[in-house]
Amino acid sequence: MQTGRSADFLPSYWAGLTDRPMFYSRDLAHQMLGAHLLGLDTENLSMLRHFAASATERRGWYPLWAFLFDGTPAAIDYHDDDDFVREIPAPFELVEKAVEQYRWTRDDRFLRTPEIASFIRTTLTSFVQAHDPLGNGVAGERGSGRIFQGTATYNEVEKPPHLLVSADGIASQWAAHAALADVTTEAGLDKEFARWNAERTHALETEFAENWWLADHRCYTAGFTREGPVSGFSLESTWFPAVKGLMRADDRADAHLDFLGTGLEQSPPHNIEAFTYLPEAYLRYGRDEEALRWIRHLADSRAHYPEVPFTHVAHLAAGLTGLAPGPHRGEVRTRSHIPADAWLEADQVAVGASVVGVRHEGGEASELWVTGGDAVDWTHTWRDGRTTRVHVPVGTRIRITGGGETPAADQQK
């Protein structure tokens, strides 16, 4: 981490290969939740703001791909404003993660800092208009397959035919709109913007559901060229619709996740960072055993790539516990994703204006406590879909059990 080393360094942390002293947009987006859980909110805001400010009209509204810790563009990825690494999902992910950080911190600066506020709007409007190869409102690129000219996908080992629009692109675009549709009114942004984001969320979800399913292959397409959809296992383009939650939770989602599992067995990624997305993909659709398998795989790797430890913190403290801020201030949600014979506990987690802890014992008993800040309204979802809602005052630890039809709550100081 570079914070405090020198006045010449931005508040920042390592987000890229360990032999490159810099931070990358894609890595930052994936590391931000773990960084928040580790207390690095100042660094998250600083780095996000820096990327946002770099997205200019001259650069096609793309943020730059990477910066050195002093804030200068990384020469390895930037030659000039016409020749720099750029991939369609990245700006959308940064928008989504700005909203995510606002929800976890309730710090308006993640949405209202001028550079970030401008970046959010231009990414969802001007950027899409400038990069719409099929004319259907789905952002993409020209199909060169060259990252210094711009690609539609994060899959940097993509083989021809190169995609004009990709599944990881539309999934990230959809997630950005969905995130903003959920928080715009509460965050004090204009209601028209909230309505528009909700409309775009619905339109992209419908586009994906109606036009991206390959019935003969029992999976969603990785994307489209001008000739039509492309089939086959395609790394990020295959798992991002699950990571973001774009797939409707139905038989198609189950079939696609089975397809993903087969692809991972037959053609596993060569880079460890690719595996860091898989727990999110499986947890989102309730396939907890598969998620836990990949969490253990990442832990066993002992990899030094920063994305691995940062996301590992998030997978444990937020993923397996289901701990997340609710839709309104002062609300916390949980859901256990651990095996019946296991327990898991996370403590001193900052959620909005509160500091909380959570413990799950299998799926039968859960506890939540508040050690600082404000009281919370806790909603816990059981494995059968029932929910229990409890008010948890500061300094109180509450245990709920789900053995009966009406879960019980025990309060302890």
ABEGO torsion letter per residue (X at the ends): XABGABAABBBBBBBEBAABBBBBAAAAAAAAAAAAAAGAAAAAAAAAAAAAAABBAAAGGBBBABBBAAGBBBAAABABAABBBBBAAAAAAAAAAAAAAAAAAGBAAAAABAAAAAAAAAAABAAAAABBAAGAGBBBBAGAGBAAAEBABABAABBOBBBABBAAAAAAAAAAAAAAAAAAAAAGBBAAAAAAAAAAAAAAAAAAAAAABBAAAGBBBAEBBAAEBBBEBAEAAAAAAAAAGABBBBAAAAAAAAAAAAAAAABBBABAAAAAAAAAAAAAAGBAAAAAAAAAAAAAAGBABAAAAAAAAAAAAAAAAGBBBBABBGBBBBBBABBAABBBBBBGBBBEABBBBBBBBEAABBBBBBABEBBBBBBBBBAAGBBBBBBBBBGBBBBBBAABABBBBBBBX
